Amino acid sequence: MTVGHTIVEASYVFGLDIRLQLYHMLLRSPTLRIVFLVLMISLLEYFGILTIPLDITILRARI
């Protein structure tokens, strides 16, 4: 078992823990769920994985 393998394993478990906590938060409040969805969509759009014709250029112009 290599050092890199243990680091990857630890980060996976840690990431899973964070994800579970996020899911619990999302289940509690519907507003957070909407915010989370919007964030995920904008992240996917940013990386070019998902292409939805949203007016992100207008949002970028305002910032």
Secondary structure, 3 states (H helix, E strand, C coil): CCHHHHHHHHHHHHHHHHHHHHHHHHHHCHHHHHHHHHHHHHHHHHCCCCCCCCCHHHHHHHC
